[in-house]
């Protein structure tokens, strides 16, 4: 019975998307959309990498296998 209900629910969602013109997501602007996304993503990666680097600096850098961890000081 669950299989039938899932099938009916999926079919209803497809029909709903054709009957109603409104979209549930934001459409990208025309023009520089991909360029803006790439620049924002690059900035996000830069911020995250700086944060990861700062948070791991407290633990030091791992030396060779016999040395353990070295402090940053």
GIJO-V932623 format. One record per backbone hydrogen bond with DSSP energy under -1.0 kcal/mol. CO is the residue of the C=O (numbers start at 0). NH is the residue of the N-H. E is the energy in kcal/mol with one decimal. If there is no record, write none. Layout:
# GIJO-V932623
{{CO:NH:E} {CO:NH:E}}
This chain:
# GIJO-V932623
{{0:4:-2.2} {1:5:-2.7} {2:6:-2.1} {3:7:-2.5} {4:8:-2.5} {5:9:-2.4} {6:10:-2.4} {7:11:-2.4} {8:12:-1.9} {9:13:-1.8} {10:14:-2.3} {11:15:-2.6} {12:16:-1.8} {13:17:-1.2} {14:18:-2.1} {15:19:-2.2} {31:35:-2.8} {32:36:-2.3} {33:37:-2.5} {34:38:-2.2} {35:39:-2.6} {36:40:-2.7} {37:41:-2.3} {38:42:-2.1} {39:43:-2.4} {40:44:-2.6} {41:45:-2.2} {42:46:-2.5} {43:47:-2.6} {44:48:-2.6} {45:49:-2.2} {46:50:-2.2} {47:51:-2.7} {48:52:-2.5} {49:53:-2.3} {50:54:-2.4} {51:55:-2.2} {52:56:-1.1} {55:58:-1.2} {60:69:-3.3} {63:66:-1.6} {63:67:-1.0} {67:62:-2.8} {69:60:-1.5}}
